[in-house]
Every structure is written in C-alpha cells, then in structure tokens.
Amino acid sequence: MFLMELHSRYPNWTNTRTPLAQNWMNLPAGTSAANYAVVATRTAIRVELYFPSSDANQNLTNFHLVLNHKEAIEKAFGKPLDWDELPERKACRISCSLPANINERQEWDNYVYWLLETAGGLRAAIDSLGGLPELLRGIDKSSRITTSL
C-alpha cells in the first residue's frame, strides 16, 4: 500500500518495488551525506532527514550546516521539527513524528497519507533553500542578492 502511493505521488523518489522487511525505508536526498527516511515503530511513525555516515564528526558537521537554516526550514515546513544530534550514536537526524499504533490496520490509510504528506513537506522545505547538497556546501541562498539587467 505505501509503495503504491509513494510511486503514485512521487515517482522519482525510489525504484524500490517490493516492500522491505525492516521498519524503515530510505529515500534519496541528492547526496550520500544524508537520506530521507520514513520509519514506523510500535508507538509512532516518523519522517526524518538522517545523517548516517560512519564518521560521527562529519554527521555532526552536516547536521549543523542544516541547523543553521532551522528557522527558514521550519517556516517552510509549517511547524517545528525535532533536531537530534543523537550523542549516543554516530548519526544525527531532523524529524517529525506522529504517535501511532501500527497494529491498528484501520489507521493504515491515515498513516500512509501522513508519511507521504510529511515526507513531501520536509523535502519541499529543504528544496526551498536550494536543496540539501547546497545547504551542505554552507551556501546561504537566502542572503544572496540578485539583480536583473
């Protein structure tokens, strides 16, 4: 159900056609430094921008490059996000969660809708600032002045 809706709404996000065995699915972010992910746990569903490098310092650096744009990202997203350095792990993440019980099958349509809307919103918020690769270069597009001749 989720994959069919994902391909219908965002056909270029993944080539995956078969449901995966794990409780998450990674989606490309335009750079190997991070990925978008949708996650389902026993008590919540979550959309995240995840920094998974084996180099904890690189993840923290990349996280902070994006954190520099927190206000603009949250404004574009439309609500606050959770900004987690995850000090007990090597990874960092930026996420939005919804309490959920994945055993309640009658709620699955609602959960799929929320995951897709939230993933689309997070990606759109990042893209509104030039996209993740641009943010990780440390370029602040919001401060650029453009003139036309």
N, C-alpha and C positions, 0 to 999 in steps of 0.2 A: 504494500500500500504506500509506504513512504517513498520508495524509489520511483514508483509510477508518478506520484505527484511531483517529486523533485525534478524528474526529467520533463514533465509537462510544463512546469513553471520556469525552470532554469536549465534548459537543455545542454548548456555548455559547461555546467559545473562539474560533472563527473561522467566517466564512461562505465562506471560500475552498473551492472545489470542484474546481478544476483545478490540477494540480501546477505549481509555479513554476519558472522557468528558472534562478534563482540557487541557490546552495548554502546558503541560509538561509531561514527563514520566521519572520516576526514575528507575535507573538500579543499581544493587548491586555493591559495591566496596570492598567487602571482610571484611567489618567491619561496625558496626552500627554507628560509629562516622561520616560517610560521605556516600554519594552516588553520582554516576554519574547521570547526567540528560541531556535529550535533551529538548529544550524549543523552542517554536515558539511564537513570539509576532507579533504585527501588522507591525513592521518595521525591524525585524531581526529574525534570527534563531541562537541558541546558544547551545553549548555543555559545560557542566560545571562539576566540582567536587565541590559538595555542602556540607557544614558542617551545619547540621540542628538542632543540639541539642537545647533544651530549655535553656541550660546553656551557655550564651554568652562567659564567660571566657574559658570554655572548647573548644568551637569552635575556639576562637582566639588562644589558645594554639596549637590545632591541625593544624590550618592554618599555624602557624609559624614553626611547625615541618616540614611541607611540603615545606614552603617557603625557609627553609634552603637549599633546593635542587633545587632552582629555575633555576640556570644556567644549571645543568645537565638535568632537566626535559625539559626545552625549547630546549636544544640542541637535545635531543632525539625526541621531538615533531616536530622540524624543523622550528619553528617560535615562536615569543613572545606570551605569554598568558597574560590575564588580571588577576591581583592578587588583589581581592577586599575584604577588611576587612568588608565592609558594616557597618560602625559605627552606622548608624541609625537603624540597625536591630540586632537581636541576631546572625544571621547566617553569614557565610563567604563563598566566592566562588573563584574558579580559573576557568577561562572560555576562550572560543574563540567564537567570534560572526561573523556573516555574514549578511550584510544588505539584507533584503528580504521583499517582499510583498507577504504574504501567500494567498492573493486573486488572484494572478496570477497562475491559475491552470496549465498553460503550463510550469511553472517552477518547479512544484512539484517533478518531477523525479530528477532534479538537486539538489533540496533542500534535498531530501531523501539521495541521494548519498553523499552530503557534510556532512550531520549529521552523517551518518554511518562511513565515512572515518575519520572525525574529532573525533568522539567518540572512534573509534578504535585506532587512533593515540594517543589520550590523555591517554587511558588506557595502551597502549603499553609503552608509555614514563614512566609512573608511575611504571609499572611492571618491566621495565628495571633496576630499582633501588631496586628491591626486593618486590615491591607491597606496597599498601597503609598501610596494617597492620604493615609492617616492618618500614616504614617511621614514623608512629605514635608512635612507640616504641623509636624513637630517635636514631635508629641504622644507622650508615653511612656505607653502604656496599662498597661504592667506595673507602674507605680508608683501607679496610681490605687487608691484605697480606696473600695470600695462597701459600703454598708450597706443593709439592708432593714428596713422598719418592721414 
